[in-house]
Amino acid sequence: MHDAKSGPVAPQELFVEENIQAEALISAGDLAGAARQLVEIIGKDHSNFRAYNNVGIVSWSREAWEDAYSMFKKSVTIKPDYTDALINLFDGALKLRRISEILPYFEAALKINPDLSEVRVIRDGIVAQGNGIYNSERGLLVGAYNPRVDEAQKLIAEGKLFLAMDKLLKIHDEEGPSAEVFSGLGVVSFYQKRFADAFSLFFESIKLNPTSRDNFLNLLDAAKSCGKTKEAKDIFAVYCKDFPFLSSISEDFDAA
């Protein structure tokens, strides 16, 4: 998520210090405190585009994807060339599979300010790739929100493994393969001590989305439990070449 950038403050931007304080609270993990501060700002200034963007960041941190998307859209409706909110709106559209909805916002921003390089790159990517942008590195990193998968994950957290497995298998049958479903099934299998199955399922998830550090760590945990540590290391090494940011978990694999 992109916070407001420092730099010259536009004359129409009000409650700058209050927004900075809210952003500090977000960075510190005090989402409730940030939310209170932002509600107060918006109560005094209904057109505070920076505050709406920050509310969106709070919602995103709480995994309230729909609310976040709405707040980012509200922010750019007020200030169409607000780069931070536009980038956040892009991430929201990736998460919710709504890329086609946001192109007009990027076109409008570039009409106001053709020099917005980040906005232009995103606009050009949307035009060139269409729905294929969901499979770009950024699209995979942001991930897709599927409320049905979310329900299954809650069942896993509650220890209702068989119910979660049934739900995930039904999603797979009705919607087709997805990294999220394979990952969820892998977690269920791991908790059921079917470690070889968990290893295979995490690997299938990685094939569809090789950007998830958690999936690689889950793969390693399953591998340790079923004697496939070398295979896990080999898989990680292959994908790490294409996605260097995965090196942040290299120590886990080196220590295995």
Legacy VTK file of the C-alpha trace (Angstrom):
# vtk DataFile Version 3.0
C-alpha trace
ASCII
DATASET POLYDATA
POINTS 256 float
0.000 0.000 0.000
1.176 3.512 -0.797
1.050 6.136 1.934
0.968 9.818 1.085
4.337 10.989 -0.178
6.222 13.788 1.471
6.856 16.935 -0.488
5.167 20.242 -1.279
1.633 20.331 0.020
-1.018 21.413 -2.447
-2.963 24.457 -1.269
-6.241 22.525 -1.171
-4.857 19.811 1.103
-6.117 20.345 4.641
-5.384 18.597 7.955
-1.911 17.599 6.786
-0.454 17.081 10.264
-3.491 15.101 11.354
-3.116 12.794 8.344
0.597 12.374 9.095
-0.312 11.375 12.642
-2.843 8.855 11.338
-0.253 7.417 8.942
2.178 7.015 11.831
-0.475 5.101 13.762
-1.045 2.839 10.747
2.692 2.165 10.509
2.747 1.345 14.226
-0.118 -1.118 13.808
-2.608 0.967 15.771
-5.411 0.658 13.220
-8.159 1.576 15.672
-6.367 4.759 16.676
-5.731 5.651 13.049
-9.363 5.032 12.159
-10.557 7.346 14.940
-8.210 10.089 13.765
-9.298 9.723 10.144
-13.010 9.731 10.963
-12.437 12.993 12.823
-10.642 14.502 9.810
-13.373 13.481 7.382
-16.020 14.780 9.770
-14.428 18.218 9.481
-13.498 18.004 5.793
-15.702 15.781 3.632
-13.360 16.289 0.669
-10.155 15.199 2.336
-8.788 12.881 -0.362
-5.723 11.946 1.695
-7.851 10.832 4.639
-10.049 8.656 2.415
-6.928 7.004 0.996
-5.678 6.390 4.517
-9.028 4.894 5.556
-8.597 2.598 2.575
-5.183 1.553 3.870
-6.698 0.792 7.282
-9.390 -1.314 5.623
-6.787 -3.088 3.486
-4.765 -3.912 6.594
-7.907 -5.429 8.085
-8.462 -7.439 4.883
-11.739 -5.581 4.286
-11.057 -5.526 0.563
-14.391 -4.097 -0.607
-14.219 -1.233 1.885
-10.631 -0.470 0.897
-11.490 -0.431 -2.795
-14.396 1.957 -2.147
-12.213 4.339 -0.149
-9.473 4.442 -2.800
-12.118 5.125 -5.418
-13.582 7.895 -3.240
-10.139 9.464 -2.892
-9.467 9.609 -6.638
-12.997 10.824 -7.297
-12.141 13.870 -5.192
-8.605 14.286 -6.548
-8.314 12.421 -9.865
-4.531 12.821 -10.175
-3.687 11.595 -6.657
-1.030 9.014 -7.508
-0.935 7.182 -4.174
-4.657 6.479 -4.199
-4.552 5.493 -7.877
-1.846 2.918 -7.186
-3.815 1.610 -4.225
-6.952 1.490 -6.381
-4.995 -0.602 -8.872
-4.072 -3.092 -6.138
-7.696 -3.184 -5.003
-8.848 -3.894 -8.536
-6.308 -6.713 -8.816
-7.487 -8.200 -5.537
-11.183 -8.012 -6.499
-10.717 -8.772 -10.220
-12.121 -5.392 -11.322
-9.387 -4.064 -13.574
-11.853 -3.110 -16.312
-13.589 -0.707 -13.899
-10.566 1.429 -13.100
-9.132 2.289 -16.523
-11.228 5.514 -16.791
-9.701 6.789 -13.528
-6.191 6.387 -14.925
-7.151 8.022 -18.214
-8.657 10.970 -16.333
-5.528 11.376 -14.196
-3.265 11.477 -17.259
-5.444 14.110 -18.907
-4.913 16.323 -15.871
-1.213 15.548 -15.559
0.467 13.658 -18.439
3.721 13.517 -16.450
2.463 10.961 -13.911
4.908 8.227 -14.919
3.729 5.546 -12.467
0.130 6.116 -13.479
1.045 5.907 -17.157
2.906 2.612 -16.666
-0.128 1.088 -14.964
-2.527 2.483 -17.578
-0.388 1.100 -20.400
-0.164 -2.272 -18.658
-3.931 -2.497 -18.282
-4.466 -1.635 -21.943
-1.799 -4.043 -23.186
-2.534 -7.006 -20.932
-6.248 -6.815 -20.193
-7.235 -9.647 -17.855
-3.767 -11.109 -18.312
-2.571 -8.521 -15.815
-3.955 -10.728 -13.040
-1.126 -13.162 -13.838
1.573 -10.484 -13.777
4.044 -10.514 -10.910
2.188 -7.689 -9.162
-1.158 -9.394 -9.731
0.145 -12.619 -8.203
1.696 -10.781 -5.266
-1.550 -8.969 -4.478
-3.516 -12.188 -4.919
-7.176 -12.759 -5.579
-9.942 -12.441 -3.037
-12.476 -15.243 -3.162
-15.057 -15.024 -0.369
-15.715 -18.765 -0.624
-12.047 -19.519 -0.006
-12.087 -17.018 2.846
-14.944 -18.949 4.452
-12.966 -22.175 4.111
-9.917 -20.573 5.722
-12.055 -19.514 8.673
-13.203 -23.119 9.049
-9.562 -24.230 9.099
-8.809 -21.663 11.813
-11.718 -23.084 13.813
-10.350 -26.604 13.441
-13.236 -27.743 11.244
-10.938 -29.481 8.798
-13.372 -31.819 7.068
-15.876 -29.024 6.473
-13.092 -26.840 5.112
-11.868 -29.609 2.828
-15.356 -30.244 1.466
-15.808 -26.534 0.763
-12.438 -26.224 -0.949
-13.023 -29.285 -3.110
-16.394 -27.896 -4.141
-14.788 -24.573 -5.112
-12.206 -26.482 -7.142
-14.895 -28.472 -8.943
-17.035 -25.418 -9.691
-14.417 -22.725 -10.344
-11.371 -24.678 -11.449
-7.833 -24.840 -10.039
-6.491 -21.919 -8.041
-3.439 -21.305 -5.903
-5.614 -20.362 -2.950
-7.622 -23.595 -3.045
-4.544 -25.805 -3.378
-2.865 -23.938 -0.539
-5.935 -24.348 1.680
-6.105 -28.069 0.904
-2.413 -28.306 1.680
-2.946 -26.770 5.111
-5.806 -29.198 5.814
-3.654 -32.155 4.747
-0.769 -30.951 6.923
-2.982 -30.675 9.995
-4.310 -34.157 9.235
-0.688 -35.365 9.157
-0.932 -36.367 5.493
2.404 -34.699 4.854
3.147 -36.125 1.404
-0.265 -34.934 0.193
0.364 -31.530 1.764
3.718 -31.309 -0.030
2.095 -32.069 -3.398
-0.718 -29.576 -2.825
1.610 -26.752 -1.798
3.692 -27.470 -4.903
0.557 -27.228 -7.078
-0.248 -23.899 -5.417
3.285 -22.643 -6.086
2.998 -23.579 -9.762
-0.008 -21.264 -10.042
1.405 -18.506 -7.837
5.151 -18.670 -7.221
5.226 -15.323 -5.394
3.852 -16.465 -2.025
6.564 -16.810 0.611
4.093 -18.553 2.904
3.517 -21.283 0.325
7.239 -21.982 0.073
7.573 -22.114 3.853
4.571 -24.432 4.040
6.147 -26.595 1.342
9.328 -26.782 3.412
7.449 -27.727 6.581
5.622 -30.496 4.754
8.877 -31.646 3.133
10.605 -31.955 6.497
7.780 -34.181 7.701
7.761 -36.536 4.717
11.430 -36.772 3.811
11.361 -34.448 0.797
13.537 -31.627 2.052
15.932 -31.869 -0.901
13.016 -31.677 -3.358
11.690 -28.585 -1.566
15.123 -26.928 -1.751
15.397 -27.720 -5.454
11.938 -26.280 -6.147
12.753 -23.129 -4.192
16.064 -22.664 -6.026
14.327 -22.795 -9.416
11.703 -20.200 -8.549
14.135 -17.973 -6.662
15.967 -17.330 -9.938
12.823 -15.821 -11.475
11.592 -14.084 -8.315
14.654 -12.724 -6.457
12.537 -11.245 -3.646
12.028 -14.816 -2.423
15.628 -14.715 -1.203
14.263 -13.160 1.996
13.385 -16.705 3.116
16.562 -18.358 1.817
17.873 -18.801 5.355
14.938 -21.074 6.174
15.834 -23.363 3.297
19.574 -23.197 3.995
18.974 -24.226 7.598
16.726 -27.192 6.669
LINES 1 257
256 0 1 2 3 4 5 6 7 8 9 10 11 12 13 14 15 16 17 18 19 20 21 22 23 24 25 26 27 28 29 30 31 32 33 34 35 36 37 38 39 40 41 42 43 44 45 46 47 48 49 50 51 52 53 54 55 56 57 58 59 60 61 62 63 64 65 66 67 68 69 70 71 72 73 74 75 76 77 78 79 80 81 82 83 84 85 86 87 88 89 90 91 92 93 94 95 96 97 98 99 100 101 102 103 104 105 106 107 108 109 110 111 112 113 114 115 116 117 118 119 120 121 122 123 124 125 126 127 128 129 130 131 132 133 134 135 136 137 138 139 140 141 142 143 144 145 146 147 148 149 150 151 152 153 154 155 156 157 158 159 160 161 162 163 164 165 166 167 168 169 170 171 172 173 174 175 176 177 178 179 180 181 182 183 184 185 186 187 188 189 190 191 192 193 194 195 196 197 198 199 200 201 202 203 204 205 206 207 208 209 210 211 212 213 214 215 216 217 218 219 220 221 222 223 224 225 226 227 228 229 230 231 232 233 234 235 236 237 238 239 240 241 242 243 244 245 246 247 248 249 250 251 252 253 254 255
